[in-house]
Amino acid sequence: MKRYGYHRTSTKEQHLDRGITEIQNYCISNNLELEKIFTDQQTGKNFNRPRYQVLKEDVLRSGDELIITEVDRLGRNKQETLKELQYYRDNNIRVKILELPTTLMDISKLDNAMARMLMETINNMLIELYAAMAQAEIEKKEKRQREGIQAKKSVVSGMIMADQQP
C-alpha cells in the first residue's frame, strides 16, 4: 500500500504551499509514509488536469491511499466529483479528505457491521454536501464575473443609468 497526496489551485497566481504543507503535516503527525504529492494549477470544473490524470491512471493502485485537503481541491462539479470518488471506491483506493475527519477513520476496522455502514453513510453524505457547496461557490463566482463584465460594458457604452451607478 502506498500513499499519495493531491492538491490543486485554480490559477498559477495561487500558491500550492498551504495544501502541500497540510498533507505533509498530516502524514508526519500520524507517522504515515507519503510517496509523493501531485499538484495542478488549473480549474476544478473538470478532471482534465495533467498531473491528476497521471496520478489516477498511472500511479494509484488497489489498496493505495489518496490524501486531499478539501473536496473542492479534487473538483468543483458535484456530479463529476462524486463519480471520481466512486471510481476510487470501485478500485479499492481509499480517499482521505483532511477537512472531513470522518474520512480519516479506518472504518474497515470497526467490529460492528452496523457501525461501519453508519460511518460510510455519514461520510458519503458529508462528501456530497461539500461537493454541492463547492459547485455552488464556483457558480456564484461565475455569476458575479458575468455581472461585472456586463456592468463594465454598460459603463463603457454609456448605457448605465444614474440610479445604477456604484
Secondary structure, 3 states (H helix, E strand, C coil): CCEEEEEEECCCCCCCHHHHHHHHHHHHHCCCCCCEEEEEECCCCCCCCHHHHHHHHHHCCCCCEEEECCHHHHCCCHHHHHHHHHHHHHCCCEEEECCCHHHHCCHHHCCCHHHHHHHHHHHHHHHHHHHHHHHHHHHHHHHHHHHHHHHHHHHHCCCCCHHHCC
